[in-house]
Amino acid sequence: MKKVIVIGSPGAGKSTFSRKLHQKTELTLYHLDMIWHRPDKTHISREEFDARLEEILRTDSWIIDGNYGRTMERRMVSCDTVFLLDYPLEACLAGAEGRVGNKREDMPWMEEKLDEEFRQFILNFPTKELPQIYRLLERYGDGRQVIILHSRQEAEDFLTRRIDGRIG
């Protein structure tokens, strides 16, 4: 496990899981939201984002946190490990709502409210985004370690049993 992507619905806790995985493995952690977004709530160009992503992918080891469906296939081709946080919709909505008003190291600003468009994206994720992710996993899963976690507790258990047990 040297090149890891962490994907799943917004609010699932990808960034939290990625931080914990980074602490245990010491692999360099990249949050795609921190690359894409600027502190003034604008974003960089697709070309600049793609160039920065390619720089990361060329390095020897990393954890990349985030979906960004347009570039997911590229990351999946380059990784050796995929963590998919396939949590219940209610858990993802609660996660997104729970981070409102809290400073986060994976986002360059503090969310002041759960934007309705973003909420709708989360509501649609299981039917619109998740099937595409599973198709990519079918296509590129061979030769990669694919770990699908279905709850926060399962994720904690994995980090404790599998990661701590291996390197601790």
Backbone as numpy.savetxt, mean C-alpha at the origin, in Angstrom:
# Nx Ny Nz CAx CAy CAz Cx Cy Cz
12.58 -11.83 0.71 11.73 -10.66 0.71 12.63 -9.42 0.71
12.86 -8.90 -0.52 13.69 -7.70 -0.65 12.98 -6.58 -1.40
12.00 -6.96 -2.23 11.25 -5.97 -3.01 9.77 -6.25 -2.80
9.15 -5.38 -1.99 7.82 -5.65 -1.45 6.85 -4.55 -1.87
5.64 -4.95 -2.29 4.58 -3.97 -2.47 3.46 -4.30 -1.49
2.84 -3.24 -0.97 1.71 -3.38 -0.05 0.54 -2.64 -0.69
-0.51 -3.41 -1.01 -1.66 -2.87 -1.73 -2.95 -3.25 -0.99
-4.03 -2.55 -1.33 -5.33 -2.81 -0.72 -6.15 -1.54 -0.69
-7.34 -1.66 -0.21 -8.26 -0.52 -0.17 -7.71 0.62 0.66
-8.04 1.86 0.27 -7.76 2.97 1.18 -8.43 2.70 2.53
-7.74 3.03 3.59 -8.27 2.82 4.93 -7.97 1.46 5.52
-7.41 0.55 4.71 -7.10 -0.78 5.21 -5.92 -0.75 6.18
-5.05 0.23 6.03 -3.88 0.30 6.90 -2.60 -0.09 6.20
-2.53 0.15 4.90 -1.32 -0.18 4.12 -0.10 0.52 4.69
-0.23 1.79 4.98 0.92 2.55 5.47 1.36 2.09 6.85
0.39 1.81 7.71 0.72 1.31 9.05 1.42 -0.05 8.95
0.87 -0.95 8.15 1.48 -2.26 7.96 2.88 -2.10 7.36
3.02 -1.22 6.37 4.32 -1.00 5.72 5.35 -0.48 6.71
4.95 0.44 7.58 5.87 0.98 8.59 6.34 -0.13 9.52
5.42 -0.96 9.97 5.79 -2.06 10.86 6.70 -3.06 10.15
6.41 -3.34 8.90 7.26 -4.24 8.12 8.65 -3.63 7.93
8.69 -2.34 7.67 9.97 -1.62 7.53 10.78 -1.70 8.83
10.13 -1.50 9.97 10.82 -1.56 11.26 11.42 -2.94 11.50
10.74 -3.97 11.05 11.20 -5.33 11.29 12.23 -5.81 10.27
12.15 -5.30 9.04 13.05 -5.78 7.98 14.17 -4.79 7.66
13.98 -3.52 8.01 14.90 -2.43 7.70 15.00 -2.16 6.20
14.05 -2.67 5.41 14.00 -2.32 3.99 13.55 -0.87 3.88
14.06 -0.14 2.90 13.68 1.25 2.70 12.21 1.32 2.32
11.48 2.23 2.96 10.04 2.36 2.76 9.73 3.61 1.93
8.90 3.42 0.92 8.42 4.51 0.08 6.90 4.51 0.11
6.33 5.67 0.44 4.89 5.86 0.40 4.57 6.57 -0.91
3.80 5.94 -1.79 3.48 6.55 -3.07 2.73 7.87 -2.91
1.91 7.99 -1.85 1.22 9.26 -1.61 2.21 10.40 -1.38
3.32 10.12 -0.73 4.32 11.18 -0.48 5.06 11.56 -1.76
5.12 10.65 -2.71 5.76 10.96 -3.99 4.80 11.76 -4.86
3.55 11.33 -4.93 2.57 11.93 -5.83 2.09 13.31 -5.35
1.77 13.42 -4.07 1.17 14.64 -3.54 2.22 15.64 -3.07
1.87 16.90 -3.24 2.65 18.00 -2.69 1.94 18.52 -1.44
2.67 19.19 -0.56 2.03 19.72 0.67 0.87 20.68 0.41
0.86 21.34 -0.76 -0.23 22.29 -1.05 -1.45 21.61 -1.69
-1.50 20.29 -1.63 -2.60 19.46 -2.13 -2.67 19.40 -3.65
-1.60 19.80 -4.32 -1.47 19.55 -5.74 -0.64 18.28 -5.88
-0.32 17.90 -7.10 0.51 16.71 -7.28 1.49 16.94 -8.42
2.49 16.08 -8.47 3.50 16.16 -9.52 2.90 15.59 -10.81
3.61 15.73 -11.90 3.13 15.20 -13.18 3.28 13.68 -13.20
2.52 13.04 -14.06 2.63 11.59 -14.23 4.05 11.21 -14.64
4.64 12.01 -15.50 5.98 11.72 -15.99 6.99 11.76 -14.84
6.88 12.77 -13.99 7.79 12.87 -12.84 7.55 11.71 -11.87
6.29 11.37 -11.63 5.96 10.25 -10.75 6.57 8.96 -11.31
6.36 8.72 -12.60 6.89 7.50 -13.23 8.41 7.44 -13.15
9.06 8.57 -13.36 10.52 8.60 -13.29 11.01 8.31 -11.87
10.35 8.88 -10.88 10.74 8.62 -9.48 10.49 7.17 -9.11
9.37 6.61 -9.59 9.07 5.21 -9.33 10.13 4.31 -9.97
10.52 4.60 -11.19 11.54 3.80 -11.86 12.87 3.84 -11.11
13.22 5.00 -10.55 14.44 5.10 -9.75 14.37 4.14 -8.56
13.24 4.11 -7.90 13.07 3.22 -6.75 13.16 1.77 -7.19
12.46 1.42 -8.26 12.42 0.03 -8.72 13.79 -0.49 -9.12
14.69 0.39 -9.52 16.05 -0.02 -9.92 16.96 -0.32 -8.73
16.53 0.05 -7.53 17.37 -0.22 -6.36 17.22 -1.67 -5.92
18.10 -2.09 -5.03 18.18 -3.50 -4.64 17.06 -3.98 -3.71
16.51 -3.06 -2.91 15.48 -3.49 -1.96 14.60 -2.32 -1.60
13.33 -2.63 -1.30 12.36 -1.60 -0.96 11.04 -2.20 -0.52
10.27 -1.35 0.15 8.85 -1.58 0.40 8.15 -0.39 -0.23
7.18 -0.65 -1.10 6.40 0.41 -1.72 4.96 0.27 -1.26
4.49 1.30 -0.58 3.15 1.34 -0.01 2.24 2.16 -0.92
1.17 1.54 -1.40 0.16 2.29 -2.14 -0.34 1.55 -3.37
-1.52 1.93 -3.79 -2.14 1.27 -4.95 -1.70 1.89 -6.27
-2.18 3.09 -6.55 -1.89 3.76 -7.81 -1.98 2.76 -8.97
-3.22 2.39 -9.26 -3.52 1.33 -10.22 -2.81 1.45 -11.55
-2.58 2.66 -12.00 -1.92 2.87 -13.28 -0.51 2.28 -13.30
0.14 2.22 -12.14 1.53 1.72 -12.08 1.64 0.40 -11.32
0.50 -0.17 -10.93 0.56 -1.38 -10.11 1.20 -2.55 -10.85
0.87 -2.71 -12.11 1.44 -3.82 -12.87 2.96 -3.70 -12.94
3.46 -2.51 -13.15 4.91 -2.29 -13.21 5.57 -2.67 -11.89
4.96 -2.30 -10.79 5.52 -2.64 -9.47 5.43 -4.14 -9.21
4.33 -4.74 -9.64 4.15 -6.17 -9.42 5.19 -6.98 -10.20
5.51 -6.55 -11.40 6.53 -7.22 -12.20 7.89 -7.15 -11.51
8.16 -6.06 -10.82 9.47 -5.83 -10.22 9.64 -6.39 -8.82
8.56 -6.72 -8.15 8.65 -7.14 -6.75 8.88 -8.64 -6.62
9.27 -9.04 -5.41 9.34 -10.47 -5.10 8.28 -10.87 -4.08
7.63 -9.87 -3.46 6.62 -10.13 -2.44 5.48 -9.12 -2.57
4.25 -9.63 -2.52 3.05 -8.79 -2.54 2.26 -9.04 -1.27
1.95 -7.98 -0.57 0.99 -8.05 0.53 -0.27 -7.36 0.05
-1.37 -8.10 0.02 -2.67 -7.53 -0.30 -3.49 -7.52 0.98
-3.88 -6.32 1.41 -4.75 -6.18 2.57 -6.18 -6.16 2.04
-6.81 -7.31 2.04 -8.17 -7.48 1.52 -9.12 -7.54 2.71
-9.36 -6.36 3.28 -10.15 -6.26 4.50 -11.61 -5.97 4.18
-12.51 -6.25 5.13 -13.92 -5.91 4.93 -14.11 -4.40 4.70
-15.09 -4.08 3.91 -15.38 -2.69 3.57 -15.54 -1.83 4.83
-16.25 -2.34 5.82 -16.50 -1.57 7.05 -15.19 -1.22 7.75
-14.23 -2.13 7.75 -12.94 -1.86 8.39 -12.19 -0.77 7.64
-12.28 -0.78 6.31 -11.59 0.24 5.51 -12.22 1.62 5.69
-13.55 1.67 5.71 -14.23 2.95 5.95 -13.87 3.49 7.33
-13.88 2.62 8.33 -13.53 3.05 9.69 -12.08 3.51 9.75
-11.19 2.82 9.04 -9.79 3.23 9.01 -9.60 4.60 8.39
-10.30 4.85 7.27 -10.19 6.15 6.60 -10.78 7.25 7.48
-11.91 6.98 8.10 -12.54 7.98 8.97 -11.69 8.23 10.21
-11.04 7.20 10.72 -10.24 7.32 11.93 -8.97 8.13 11.78
-8.50 8.29 10.56 -7.27 9.06 10.38 -7.52 10.53 10.11
-8.78 10.93 9.94 -9.13 12.34 9.74 -8.71 13.12 10.98
-8.01 14.22 10.75 -7.55 15.07 11.86 -6.25 14.63 12.50
-5.64 13.58 11.97 -4.38 13.08 12.51 -3.25 13.30 11.52
-2.12 13.76 12.03 -0.92 13.92 11.20 -0.40 12.54 10.85
-0.03 12.37 9.58 0.47 11.08 9.11 1.79 11.29 8.37
2.71 10.34 8.54 3.99 10.46 7.85 3.91 9.97 6.41
2.79 9.41 6.01 2.63 8.90 4.65 1.83 9.84 3.76
1.45 11.02 4.29 0.69 12.00 3.52 1.22 13.38 3.88
1.45 14.24 2.87 2.07 15.53 3.18 1.14 16.58 3.78
-0.09 16.24 4.07 -0.99 17.15 4.75 -1.92 16.35 5.65
-2.63 17.06 6.51 -3.57 16.39 7.41 -4.96 16.48 6.79
-5.61 15.34 6.70 -6.98 15.32 6.19 -7.91 15.92 7.23
-8.71 16.86 6.80 -9.61 17.54 7.72 -11.01 16.93 7.72
-11.32 16.19 6.65 -12.60 15.48 6.56 -12.44 14.36 5.54
-13.35 13.42 5.60 -13.36 12.34 4.62 -14.13 12.83 3.41
-13.39 13.17 2.37 -13.96 13.68 1.13 -14.97 12.66 0.57
-16.12 13.15 0.11 -17.18 12.26 -0.37 -16.75 11.44 -1.59
-15.97 12.03 -2.48 -15.47 11.30 -3.65 -14.54 10.17 -3.22
-13.69 10.45 -2.24 -12.77 9.44 -1.71 -13.56 8.34 -0.99
-14.57 8.72 -0.23 -15.43 7.74 0.44 -16.09 6.83 -0.58
-16.56 7.41 -1.68 -17.20 6.61 -2.73 -16.20 5.66 -3.38
-14.96 6.11 -3.53 -13.92 5.23 -4.08 -13.74 4.01 -3.18
-13.73 4.24 -1.87 -13.60 3.13 -0.92 -14.81 2.19 -1.04
-16.01 2.78 -1.13 -17.22 1.96 -1.27 -17.18 1.11 -2.54
-16.62 1.66 -3.60 -16.56 0.95 -4.89 -15.37 0.00 -5.00
-14.41 0.12 -4.10 -13.16 -0.63 -4.21 -13.38 -2.14 -4.34
-14.24 -2.76 -3.51 -14.40 -4.21 -3.62 -14.92 -4.69 -4.97
-15.71 -3.89 -5.65 -16.28 -4.34 -6.92 -15.53 -3.80 -8.14
-14.88 -2.66 -8.01 -14.20 -2.06 -9.17 -12.70 -2.28 -9.18
-12.05 -2.11 -8.05 -10.59 -2.17 -8.00 -10.06 -3.57 -7.64
-10.67 -4.18 -6.66 -10.18 -5.46 -6.16 -10.15 -6.56 -7.23
-11.17 -6.68 -8.09 -11.08 -7.70 -9.14 -9.88 -7.49 -10.07
-9.54 -6.24 -10.35 -8.36 -5.96 -11.19 -7.08 -6.38 -10.48
-7.02 -6.15 -9.19 -5.84 -6.56 -8.41 -5.70 -8.08 -8.44
-6.80 -8.78 -8.25 -6.73 -10.24 -8.27 -6.34 -10.76 -9.66
-6.77 -10.08 -10.72 -6.33 -10.48 -12.07 -4.82 -10.30 -12.24
-4.29 -9.21 -11.71 -2.84 -9.01 -11.76 -2.11 -10.08 -10.95
-2.67 -10.42 -9.80 -2.05 -11.47 -8.98 -2.07 -12.82 -9.71
-3.14 -13.11 -10.42 -3.18 -14.34 -11.21 -2.11 -14.33 -12.30
-1.96 -13.18 -12.90 -1.01 -13.06 -14.02 0.44 -13.09 -13.55
0.73 -12.41 -12.44 2.12 -12.24 -12.00 2.45 -12.93 -10.67
1.52 -13.69 -10.12 1.73 -14.30 -8.82 2.80 -15.38 -8.80
2.96 -16.09 -9.91 3.99 -17.14 -9.96 5.37 -16.52 -9.80
6.18 -17.14 -8.98 7.53 -16.64 -8.76 7.62 -15.54 -7.74
6.47 -15.17 -7.18 6.43 -14.14 -6.14 5.73 -14.72 -4.92
6.11 -14.22 -3.78 5.38 -14.58 -2.57 4.18 -13.64 -2.49
2.98 -14.20 -2.48 1.76 -13.41 -2.40 1.10 -13.73 -1.06
0.95 -12.71 -0.23 0.35 -12.88 1.09 -0.90 -12.02 1.13
-2.05 -12.67 1.27 -3.32 -11.96 1.34 -3.78 -12.01 2.79
-3.97 -10.84 3.35 -4.39 -10.71 4.75 -5.81 -10.16 4.77
-6.65 -10.71 5.66 -8.07 -10.38 5.66 -8.52 -9.57 6.86
-7.60 -9.24 7.76 -7.96 -8.43 8.93 -6.71 -7.82 9.53
-6.89 -6.80 10.34 -5.77 -6.18 11.02 -5.10 -7.20 11.96
-5.92 -8.03 12.61 -5.37 -9.04 13.51 -4.51 -10.04 12.73
-4.97 -10.45 11.57 -4.20 -11.37 10.74 -2.87 -10.73 10.34
-2.89 -9.43 10.04 -1.67 -8.72 9.68 -0.71 -8.67 10.87
-1.23 -8.35 12.07 -0.39 -8.33 13.27 0.21 -9.70 13.55
-0.63 -10.73 13.40 -0.16 -12.09 13.63 0.95 -12.45 12.64
0.78 -12.06 11.39 1.80 -12.34 10.39 3.11 -11.67 10.77
3.05 -10.39 11.12 4.27 -9.67 11.47 4.95 -10.29 12.69
4.16 -10.74 13.63 4.72 -11.34 14.84 5.26 -12.73 14.58
4.46 -13.59 13.98 4.87 -14.99 13.78 5.88 -15.16 12.66
5.60 -14.58 11.50 6.42 -14.84 10.33 7.65 -13.96 10.27
7.50 -12.68 10.57 8.64 -11.77 10.46 9.52 -11.86 11.70
8.92 -11.68 12.89 9.72 -11.77 14.11 10.36 -13.14 14.24
9.62 -14.16 13.90 10.15 -15.53 13.99 11.31 -15.76 13.07
11.36 -15.07 11.94 12.42 -15.26 10.97 13.66 -14.43 11.29
13.46 -13.19 11.74 14.63 -12.33 11.94 14.87 -11.98 13.40
13.93 -12.30 14.27 14.04 -11.90 15.67 14.74 -12.93 16.51
